[in-house]
């Protein structure tokens, strides 16, 4: 008897596996279609770093770029044309799932320019423009969850635009994001507009938290701080579980209950940054330890393939959620400020998207100057 596919088992447990990758090759050779059809991949996320890597390394972009160079005057314009076409093609593959789940899954994500992470009016205008260009019910516009992004989230949701909030590292920032989502839906309802067709996810990043926190813990351990070593690899789970508690608190509130009665969908938590950075950890740590109903886990292709091979999908998050408060207190006792780490990671996260985004523009401009190069 063949063992069940762990990725399909995740779906049965209420967690949606999404792919954190996209390329022209996987669209054209059928591999993305197979991931959707055989592994239950229920959505797709992208970011500037993913597109930069794909466009500069996948030979199948050469012909589209050559075709665009004479007619599109800017490198950003070419990048956008390539990204939008890829996402439209991926959205087409996922559309049957979107329809069969009545908008519960089957989404693709397009991120605004990372240079707009701290620019509220710029992000709002860009989000609306990209939404109009995509014109897909199963698209999500990615907005960084910075303070400047909070009004953008609210206003896009009020306008009926689906939003993927990215770069979340702190539970309290997630609370503010959830509030922005609910306020946007409330404004939409007050204007007499439907709320049942609006979708959102809040992407909480995991492995980056542990990488930063464990660096501090190792330094504290070297200085003789008791208890520091035992906390390695637990910072991300502690933060994520507190975020999930806030999610549950949000759904119990009267404002949300009124919106739910109108058919509004919860803003699901999406576990991101799920590739393990520390080789001493399980390569599927950030999937196994956070199997939570009504959430999403977006995985790089390598992580997804590994989970298919070795995953053991059993709900384990209940214990983590129950212990989250005590665990967070333990970090404070040993001298690790999780909130400060989150602020640092947000700044670094924006930079990590800006750098490949800008390098891609330089690469495309080099093609313009020497198309055969």
Kinemage of the C-alpha trace (Angstrom):
@kinemage 1
@onewidth
@group {chain A} dominant
@subgroup {mainchain}
@vectorlist {calphas} color= white
{ca unk a 1} P 0.000 0.000 0.000
{ca unk a 2} L 1.385 3.398 -0.986
{ca unk a 3} L 1.925 5.830 1.863
{ca unk a 4} L -0.316 8.907 1.611
{ca unk a 5} L 1.255 12.086 0.258
{ca unk a 6} L 2.082 14.290 3.300
{ca unk a 7} L 1.214 17.421 1.330
{ca unk a 8} L -2.267 16.102 0.641
{ca unk a 9} L -2.579 15.146 4.288
{ca unk a 10} L -1.862 18.764 5.245
{ca unk a 11} L -4.916 19.793 3.254
{ca unk a 12} L -7.018 17.266 5.176
{ca unk a 13} L -5.806 18.815 8.435
{ca unk a 14} L -6.954 22.238 7.303
{ca unk a 15} L -3.629 23.788 6.357
{ca unk a 16} L -3.085 24.859 2.750
{ca unk a 17} L 0.360 24.188 1.221
{ca unk a 18} L 1.387 26.958 -1.168
{ca unk a 19} L 4.507 27.200 -3.316
{ca unk a 20} L 6.931 30.042 -2.640
{ca unk a 21} L 8.413 30.112 -6.123
{ca unk a 22} L 7.602 30.786 -9.759
{ca unk a 23} L 9.443 30.538 -13.064
{ca unk a 24} L 8.663 30.367 -16.742
{ca unk a 25} L 10.020 26.806 -16.896
{ca unk a 26} L 7.663 25.420 -14.257
{ca unk a 27} L 4.767 27.061 -16.086
{ca unk a 28} L 5.727 25.673 -19.484
{ca unk a 29} L 6.986 22.188 -18.636
{ca unk a 30} L 3.910 21.218 -16.604
{ca unk a 31} L 5.654 20.968 -13.241
{ca unk a 32} L 3.492 23.615 -11.587
{ca unk a 33} L 0.358 21.934 -12.925
{ca unk a 34} L 1.579 18.630 -11.457
{ca unk a 35} L 2.247 20.243 -8.065
{ca unk a 36} L -1.308 21.518 -8.064
{ca unk a 37} L -2.886 18.308 -9.345
{ca unk a 38} L -0.793 15.687 -7.534
{ca unk a 39} L 0.478 17.420 -4.392
{ca unk a 40} L -2.438 19.660 -3.550
{ca unk a 41} L -0.479 22.896 -3.873
{ca unk a 42} L -3.244 25.432 -3.293
{ca unk a 43} L -1.596 28.765 -4.049
{ca unk a 44} L 1.593 30.516 -5.024
{ca unk a 45} L 3.619 33.371 -3.552
{ca unk a 46} L 6.315 35.459 -5.185
{ca unk a 47} L 8.562 38.335 -4.210
{ca unk a 48} L 11.218 40.492 -5.893
{ca unk a 49} L 13.996 38.078 -4.911
{ca unk a 50} L 12.183 35.093 -6.424
{ca unk a 51} L 11.513 36.887 -9.690
{ca unk a 52} L 15.063 38.229 -9.866
{ca unk a 53} L 16.488 34.739 -9.496
{ca unk a 54} L 14.097 33.205 -12.025
{ca unk a 55} L 14.439 35.881 -14.690
{ca unk a 56} L 18.238 35.969 -14.561
{ca unk a 57} L 18.757 32.179 -14.500
{ca unk a 58} L 15.885 30.665 -16.512
{ca unk a 59} L 16.715 30.588 -20.227
{ca unk a 60} L 13.024 30.636 -21.134
{ca unk a 61} L 12.884 34.355 -20.352
{ca unk a 62} L 15.380 35.210 -23.096
{ca unk a 63} L 12.847 35.321 -25.921
{ca unk a 64} L 10.204 37.341 -24.015
{ca unk a 65} L 12.848 39.841 -22.924
{ca unk a 66} L 14.148 40.229 -26.475
{ca unk a 67} L 10.599 40.853 -27.663
{ca unk a 68} L 9.933 43.467 -24.962
{ca unk a 69} L 13.174 45.434 -25.237
{ca unk a 70} L 12.239 47.465 -28.355
{ca unk a 71} L 8.790 48.456 -27.087
{ca unk a 72} L 9.117 48.815 -23.304
{ca unk a 73} L 11.360 51.751 -22.414
{ca unk a 74} L 12.234 50.907 -18.786
{ca unk a 75} L 13.743 47.910 -17.042
{ca unk a 76} L 11.028 48.057 -14.379
{ca unk a 77} L 8.446 47.945 -17.141
{ca unk a 78} L 10.001 44.807 -18.586
{ca unk a 79} L 10.190 43.177 -15.162
{ca unk a 80} L 6.540 43.978 -14.595
{ca unk a 81} L 5.446 42.546 -17.944
{ca unk a 82} L 7.327 39.311 -17.256
{ca unk a 83} L 6.038 38.988 -13.685
{ca unk a 84} L 2.445 39.757 -14.588
{ca unk a 85} L 2.424 37.221 -17.411
{ca unk a 86} L 3.851 34.512 -15.143
{ca unk a 87} L 1.302 35.247 -12.442
{ca unk a 88} L -1.591 35.337 -14.880
{ca unk a 89} L -0.543 31.936 -16.232
{ca unk a 90} L -0.186 30.529 -12.695
{ca unk a 91} L -3.540 32.022 -11.715
{ca unk a 92} L -5.112 30.241 -14.663
{ca unk a 93} L -3.821 26.910 -13.391
{ca unk a 94} L -5.116 27.670 -9.909
{ca unk a 95} L -8.458 29.124 -10.958
{ca unk a 96} L -10.374 25.800 -10.797
{ca unk a 97} L -9.298 25.457 -7.163
{ca unk a 98} L -10.299 29.043 -6.443
{ca unk a 99} L -13.713 28.353 -7.923
{ca unk a 100} L -14.214 24.986 -6.202
{ca unk a 101} L -13.294 26.440 -2.791
{ca unk a 102} L -15.397 29.551 -3.466
{ca unk a 103} L -12.420 31.817 -3.035
{ca unk a 104} L -10.843 29.938 -0.159
{ca unk a 105} L -7.649 28.994 -2.003
{ca unk a 106} L -6.055 29.146 -5.439
{ca unk a 107} L -4.312 32.521 -5.144
{ca unk a 108} L -1.177 34.076 -6.627
{ca unk a 109} L 0.637 37.101 -5.166
{ca unk a 110} L 2.231 40.160 -6.775
{ca unk a 111} L 4.298 42.505 -4.622
{ca unk a 112} L 4.487 46.272 -4.953
{ca unk a 113} L 7.979 47.716 -5.435
{ca unk a 114} L 10.015 47.185 -2.256
{ca unk a 115} L 11.109 50.806 -2.525
{ca unk a 116} L 7.564 51.726 -1.433
{ca unk a 117} L 7.690 49.869 1.896
{ca unk a 118} L 7.652 53.146 3.850
{ca unk a 119} L 5.625 55.170 1.347
{ca unk a 120} L 1.907 55.025 2.156
{ca unk a 121} L 0.478 56.970 -0.818
{ca unk a 122} L 2.950 55.374 -3.221
{ca unk a 123} L 2.088 51.848 -2.064
{ca unk a 124} L -1.630 52.537 -2.248
{ca unk a 125} L -1.404 53.842 -5.808
{ca unk a 126} L 0.873 50.987 -6.873
{ca unk a 127} L -1.380 48.371 -5.282
{ca unk a 128} L -4.422 49.709 -7.128
{ca unk a 129} L -2.506 49.917 -10.407
{ca unk a 130} L -1.216 46.331 -10.189
{ca unk a 131} L -4.670 45.077 -9.275
{ca unk a 132} L -6.083 46.706 -12.395
{ca unk a 133} L -3.331 45.191 -14.500
{ca unk a 134} L -3.878 41.698 -13.129
{ca unk a 135} L -7.681 41.821 -13.222
{ca unk a 136} L -7.922 38.435 -11.505
{ca unk a 137} L -10.206 37.503 -8.607
{ca unk a 138} L -7.588 35.029 -7.380
{ca unk a 139} L -4.739 37.546 -7.131
{ca unk a 140} L -3.346 39.050 -3.948
{ca unk a 141} L -1.411 42.319 -3.845
{ca unk a 142} L 1.531 42.013 -1.459
{ca unk a 143} L 2.024 44.950 0.894
{ca unk a 144} L 4.815 45.006 3.514
{ca unk a 145} L 3.394 45.067 7.039
{ca unk a 146} L 5.325 48.184 8.015
{ca unk a 147} L 3.619 50.996 9.922
{ca unk a 148} L 3.338 52.841 6.623
{ca unk a 149} L 1.664 49.798 5.134
{ca unk a 150} L -1.199 49.644 7.640
{ca unk a 151} L -3.323 52.400 6.025
{ca unk a 152} L -2.600 50.850 2.626
{ca unk a 153} L -3.963 47.490 3.767
{ca unk a 154} L -7.098 49.118 5.146
{ca unk a 155} L -7.752 51.196 2.028
{ca unk a 156} L -7.075 48.392 -0.449
{ca unk a 157} L -9.423 46.058 1.418
{ca unk a 158} L -12.061 48.803 1.528
{ca unk a 159} L -11.690 49.054 -2.250
{ca unk a 160} L -12.278 45.303 -2.628
{ca unk a 161} L -8.646 44.481 -3.460
{ca unk a 162} L -7.210 41.237 -2.066
{ca unk a 163} L -4.071 41.716 0.055
{ca unk a 164} L -1.166 39.530 1.147
{ca unk a 165} L 0.551 41.327 4.029
{ca unk a 166} L 4.232 40.417 3.972
{ca unk a 167} L 7.294 40.776 6.225
{ca unk a 168} L 5.584 40.200 9.576
{ca unk a 169} L 7.841 39.256 12.467
{ca unk a 170} L 6.029 40.586 15.572
{ca unk a 171} L 2.698 39.416 17.003
{ca unk a 172} L 1.638 42.950 17.916
{ca unk a 173} L 2.297 44.175 14.394
{ca unk a 174} L 0.145 41.311 13.192
{ca unk a 175} L -2.582 42.549 15.560
{ca unk a 176} L -2.390 45.960 13.858
{ca unk a 177} L -2.586 44.261 10.455
{ca unk a 178} L -5.662 42.281 11.509
{ca unk a 179} L -7.219 45.522 12.703
{ca unk a 180} L -6.479 47.182 9.354
{ca unk a 181} L -8.157 44.273 7.555
{ca unk a 182} L -11.267 44.437 9.721
{ca unk a 183} L -11.449 48.222 9.467
{ca unk a 184} L -11.190 47.974 5.690
{ca unk a 185} L -14.010 45.441 5.548
{ca unk a 186} L -16.120 47.559 7.901
{ca unk a 187} L -15.652 50.600 5.691
{ca unk a 188} L -16.613 48.517 2.678
{ca unk a 189} L -19.735 47.191 4.396
{ca unk a 190} L -20.709 50.698 5.521
{ca unk a 191} L -20.532 51.817 1.893
{ca unk a 192} L -22.957 49.070 0.927
{ca unk a 193} L -20.304 47.013 -0.878
{ca unk a 194} L -20.012 43.205 -0.574
{ca unk a 195} L -17.375 41.771 1.749
{ca unk a 196} L -17.670 38.073 0.950
{ca unk a 197} L -15.476 38.328 -2.149
{ca unk a 198} L -12.480 39.974 -0.431
{ca unk a 199} L -9.523 37.815 0.635
{ca unk a 200} L -6.375 38.408 2.655
{ca unk a 201} L -3.494 36.532 4.238
{ca unk a 202} L -0.944 37.787 6.742
{ca unk a 203} L 2.516 36.349 6.076
{ca unk a 204} L 4.428 35.685 9.294
{ca unk a 205} L 8.110 34.958 8.647
{ca unk a 206} L 9.687 32.151 10.651
{ca unk a 207} L 13.246 30.997 9.945
{ca unk a 208} L 14.610 34.539 9.868
{ca unk a 209} L 13.439 34.971 13.467
{ca unk a 210} L 15.345 31.921 14.641
{ca unk a 211} L 18.465 32.916 12.711
{ca unk a 212} L 18.571 36.306 14.459
{ca unk a 213} L 17.487 35.091 17.890
{ca unk a 214} L 19.784 32.068 17.942
{ca unk a 215} L 22.752 34.292 17.139
{ca unk a 216} L 22.009 36.242 20.304
{ca unk a 217} L 21.428 33.061 22.295
{ca unk a 218} L 24.775 31.628 21.187
{ca unk a 219} L 26.527 34.812 22.323
{ca unk a 220} L 24.735 34.678 25.682
{ca unk a 221} L 25.626 31.016 26.094
{ca unk a 222} L 29.277 31.822 25.445
{ca unk a 223} L 29.063 34.370 28.253
{ca unk a 224} L 27.645 31.768 30.629
{ca unk a 225} L 23.976 32.797 30.579
{ca unk a 226} L 22.014 29.911 32.051
{ca unk a 227} L 19.059 28.718 30.008
{ca unk a 228} L 20.040 30.452 26.770
{ca unk a 229} L 21.142 27.322 24.904
{ca unk a 230} L 17.859 25.543 25.650
{ca unk a 231} L 15.915 28.241 23.801
{ca unk a 232} L 17.641 27.784 20.452
{ca unk a 233} L 15.177 27.200 17.633
{ca unk a 234} L 12.145 28.238 19.656
{ca unk a 235} L 11.862 31.963 18.973
{ca unk a 236} L 9.969 31.673 15.693
{ca unk a 237} L 7.460 29.188 17.053
{ca unk a 238} L 6.874 31.305 20.161
{ca unk a 239} L 6.190 34.398 18.053
{ca unk a 240} L 4.027 32.534 15.546
{ca unk a 241} L 1.924 30.931 18.258
{ca unk a 242} L 1.314 34.295 19.906
{ca unk a 243} L 0.205 35.595 16.517
{ca unk a 244} L -2.210 32.682 16.241
{ca unk a 245} L -3.624 33.502 19.667
{ca unk a 246} L -4.244 37.054 18.436
{ca unk a 247} L -5.943 35.600 15.356
{ca unk a 248} L -8.322 33.660 17.593
{ca unk a 249} L -8.950 36.716 19.775
{ca unk a 250} L -9.754 38.730 16.661
{ca unk a 251} L -12.340 36.223 15.460
{ca unk a 252} L -14.107 36.336 18.826
{ca unk a 253} L -14.616 40.107 18.662
{ca unk a 254} L -18.021 41.647 17.981
{ca unk a 255} L -16.822 43.693 14.996
{ca unk a 256} L -15.571 40.574 13.268
{ca unk a 257} L -18.710 38.622 14.130
{ca unk a 258} L -20.816 41.300 12.426
{ca unk a 259} L -18.643 41.071 9.316
{ca unk a 260} L -18.700 37.273 9.359
{ca unk a 261} L -22.505 37.437 9.358
{ca unk a 262} L -22.179 39.314 6.049
{ca unk a 263} L -20.031 36.518 4.631
{ca unk a 264} L -16.566 37.989 5.309
{ca unk a 265} L -13.612 35.608 5.282
{ca unk a 266} L -11.002 35.578 8.065
{ca unk a 267} L -7.579 36.913 7.185
{ca unk a 268} L -5.600 33.681 7.380
{ca unk a 269} L -2.146 33.533 8.866
{ca unk a 270} L 0.408 32.381 6.316
{ca unk a 271} L 3.640 30.822 7.565
{ca unk a 272} L 6.483 32.140 5.392
{ca unk a 273} L 10.278 31.881 5.387
{ca unk a 274} L 9.872 28.161 5.974
{ca unk a 275} L 13.176 26.886 4.591
{ca unk a 276} L 15.397 25.857 7.481
{ca unk a 277} L 18.579 27.922 7.735
{ca unk a 278} L 20.235 26.005 10.605
{ca unk a 279} L 21.533 22.590 9.438
{ca unk a 280} L 21.059 21.187 12.953
{ca unk a 281} L 17.286 21.616 12.617
{ca unk a 282} L 14.938 19.369 10.700
{ca unk a 283} L 14.593 20.571 7.092
{ca unk a 284} L 10.801 20.542 7.602
{ca unk a 285} L 10.789 22.125 11.075
{ca unk a 286} L 8.628 25.087 10.087
{ca unk a 287} L 6.001 22.860 8.541
{ca unk a 288} L 5.854 20.074 11.118
{ca unk a 289} L 5.652 22.374 14.143
{ca unk a 290} L 2.960 24.700 12.811
{ca unk a 291} L 0.220 22.534 11.368
{ca unk a 292} L -2.729 24.723 12.286
{ca unk a 293} L -6.254 24.620 10.800
{ca unk a 294} L -7.256 27.516 8.551
{ca unk a 295} L -3.667 28.633 7.936
{ca unk a 296} L -1.330 28.549 4.937
{ca unk a 297} L 2.260 27.340 4.737
{ca unk a 298} L 4.160 28.633 1.714
{ca unk a 299} L 7.247 26.561 0.923
{ca unk a 300} L 10.198 26.956 -1.427
{ca unk a 301} L 10.266 24.133 -3.952
{ca unk a 302} L 13.146 22.329 -2.213
{ca unk a 303} L 11.331 22.396 1.130
{ca unk a 304} L 8.112 21.219 -0.487
{ca unk a 305} L 9.907 18.309 -2.156
{ca unk a 306} L 11.542 17.371 1.139
{ca unk a 307} L 8.243 17.436 2.969
{ca unk a 308} L 6.669 15.215 0.352
{ca unk a 309} L 9.461 12.690 1.037
{ca unk a 310} L 9.745 12.820 4.843
{ca unk a 311} L 6.762 14.765 6.193
{ca unk a 312} L 4.684 13.379 9.049
{ca unk a 313} L 1.636 15.642 9.183
{ca unk a 314} L 0.275 15.461 12.713
{ca unk a 315} L -1.174 18.525 14.485
{ca unk a 316} L 1.445 19.614 16.996
{ca unk a 317} L 0.661 23.285 17.389
{ca unk a 318} L -1.701 22.973 20.361
{ca unk a 319} L 1.094 22.463 22.854
{ca unk a 320} L 3.144 25.275 21.308
{ca unk a 321} L 0.234 27.710 21.531
{ca unk a 322} L -0.396 26.792 25.172
{ca unk a 323} L 3.269 27.320 26.044
{ca unk a 324} L 3.815 30.477 23.957
{ca unk a 325} L 3.488 32.997 26.805
{ca unk a 326} L 5.865 31.148 29.122
{ca unk a 327} L 8.342 30.650 26.301
{ca unk a 328} L 8.325 34.342 25.404
{ca unk a 329} L 8.959 35.170 29.063
{ca unk a 330} L 11.950 32.825 29.007
{ca unk a 331} L 13.515 34.841 26.203
{ca unk a 332} L 13.073 38.017 28.215
{ca unk a 333} L 14.704 36.416 31.279
{ca unk a 334} L 17.843 35.463 29.378
{ca unk a 335} L 18.103 38.922 27.800
{ca unk a 336} L 16.613 38.517 24.308
{ca unk a 337} L 14.120 41.203 23.288
{ca unk a 338} L 11.904 39.569 20.656
{ca unk a 339} L 10.269 42.880 19.756
{ca unk a 340} L 13.630 44.489 18.989
{ca unk a 341} L 14.565 41.476 16.881
{ca unk a 342} L 11.326 41.893 14.931
{ca unk a 343} L 12.057 45.556 14.234
{ca unk a 344} L 15.541 44.671 13.015
{ca unk a 345} L 14.210 41.895 10.783
{ca unk a 346} L 11.602 44.167 9.231
{ca unk a 347} L 14.290 46.659 8.208
{ca unk a 348} L 16.531 43.891 6.905
{ca unk a 349} L 13.607 42.264 5.101
{ca unk a 350} L 12.877 45.384 3.100
{ca unk a 351} L 16.567 45.637 2.170
{ca unk a 352} L 16.672 41.966 1.160
{ca unk a 353} L 13.916 42.655 -1.367
{ca unk a 354} L 15.305 45.979 -2.605
{ca unk a 355} L 18.767 44.598 -3.421
{ca unk a 356} L 17.702 41.815 -5.862
{ca unk a 357} L 14.986 44.082 -7.279
{ca unk a 358} L 17.577 46.722 -8.173
{ca unk a 359} L 20.110 44.191 -9.431
{ca unk a 360} L 17.470 42.786 -11.748
{ca unk a 361} L 16.887 46.240 -13.251
{ca unk a 362} L 20.637 46.591 -13.836
{ca unk a 363} L 20.719 43.145 -15.452
{ca unk a 364} L 17.847 44.013 -17.787
{ca unk a 365} L 19.477 47.309 -18.751
{ca unk a 366} L 22.629 45.408 -19.639
{ca unk a 367} L 20.511 43.293 -21.973
{ca unk a 368} L 19.178 46.458 -23.571
{ca unk a 369} L 22.682 47.695 -24.276
{ca unk a 370} L 23.851 44.323 -25.497
{ca unk a 371} L 20.805 42.168 -26.383
{ca unk a 372} L 22.961 39.217 -27.352
{ca unk a 373} L 24.911 39.385 -24.077
